[in-house]
Amino acid sequence: MINKFTLSRVQEISFVRKNLDEFIANNVSLSRYTDDDPLKPIAERNFHEAYEYLLSHPEVENDYKCLLHLHEMLMKDLDDGIKSELSERQIAELSEMINQPTKANLEIAIDVFLYILDKRLFSDGDVRAAMAFANKFCVDSGCGFLTVPIIHKDTFREKLRLYKDSNDIDIKEWVYNYCIKGPKSDYYE
């Protein structure tokens, strides 16, 4: 799998900023918030803060500490008692996945995204943390932005269920084709 886009960090950030409200709406919808949910504005605020953080801090390493920090930011004021912590085994697995020099950054981002969702690393907030952390890789490497458009969320959930049940890796190619956006991509297909 190759990087779908090759953007400078400045180009990537410009693209993300232009589309951030839409990306956050996709994220909030995928995280199962409805329009009448009183927590939706908090979730939206948290996504804005988390994405602003990853856009503004290229010096932050793409490691488990970054994932934990993003999770903490995304869960702020949403659910007391949700801890941002990983076991030593999860840290080792995540580190191994992140450090694959033969894979393109986009493929690593997709692998990390699916790993977090499959392993359910947190008692709540896996979708949010997985999306933000994968996008840290995408922004840093200028390879597009991972977002599940609202029109594809049900298909994504079904593919994720199949992935969890049978390790069907078709989901990786599907995410690559439908969920990685960049300038001049067919975003509304």
Secondary structure, DSSP 8 states (H G I E B T S, - for coil): ---S----HHHHHHHHHHHHHHHHHHHHHHTT--TT-TTHHHHHHHHHHHHHHHHH-TTS-SSHHHHHHHHHHHHTTT-TT------HHHHHHHHHHH--TTS-HHHHHHHHHHHHHHHT-SSS-HHHHHHHHHHHHHHHHTS-EE---GGGHHHHHHHHHHHHHH--THHHHHHHHHSEE-TT--TT-
